[in-house]
Amino acid sequence: MSADSEILGSALPARPPAGASRAVSGASPDTSEPVATDLGAPTSQGVFGAAPKTTRGGACAPQKRVSGKKLFVWPPSTDALLWRIVRPVGMAALFLTAWGLAVRWSGSDLFPTPGNVARGIVELIQKGLLFKYIVASLFRVSWGFTLAVIIGVPLGLVLGWYSRAFQALNPFIQILRPISPIAWIPLAILWFGVSDAAPIFLIFLASVFPITVSSIAAVQNMQPVYLRAALNFGLSTGELFRQVIFRACLPQIITGIRIALGVAWLVVVAAEMIAVNSGLGYLIIDARNAGKRYDLVVAGMVMIGLIGLVLDLLVRQLEKFDEVRWGYGRK
């Protein structure tokens, strides 16, 4: 070895053994766990004082998942189930409190307090009238609304798809649609008499036009990409309506059905006040005429509102199906 190479070799530091290099870098020679170094060099600390574990390549090692039950978090998130229950219950309690205080401050003996209404509902239950009237009203709504769906949905799909049929029938629909179903009550009594057929006819008129119009709009506003894809697969007219058009329009049809159901429930109450002698509408007008039982009048109104809420919740359950859920912004 020459003198120059000896001088150069003495100037360079000696290469440490393989195990020593791992110890200096802070890692054990057999594992990826960091070990203490005796060189006095500062070690990297995490945000909270603990250094994250790293692999030999420098990447962070996967953290172990803590097993066991979820910790109870308080306060709960604003979208939690607890808040979804607390909000409406709190508003109902606030409304009932304001109602009772308003009656007491007014000093009126005619308008009932929430307690009087509750006792009136209990009285109707004990006499067996509440369940009877609810069943009668639901029976009429079920028949009239079902007929409206069976006729309105196919009619709307056809009119929305065939422009010539739409041009021929749309003026008649727009003429009949603004006419209030209550205006048909005299004709309904003349045609069907004082029977269940009269309110069923009125419910059908009130429901069929919103369903038909929503179905027409759903077809006319459908995205053309669905039709082009169906034509590429060579679907027939029947398959096109069943597999593509109906499914593409279903979210908007469900919205129209939901609106029509609220209108149908409103109309049956109005029809029962005049055309029949049973149902929640008849309960309200009968309590008004027989001794001015305004506690029973408000009790009937409360039951109408609660049943309407339940019907709306049932229809909204249809939005959770995969065939419908894709059409809504919030899934």
Beta strands, then each sheet from edge to edge (+ up, - down):
end
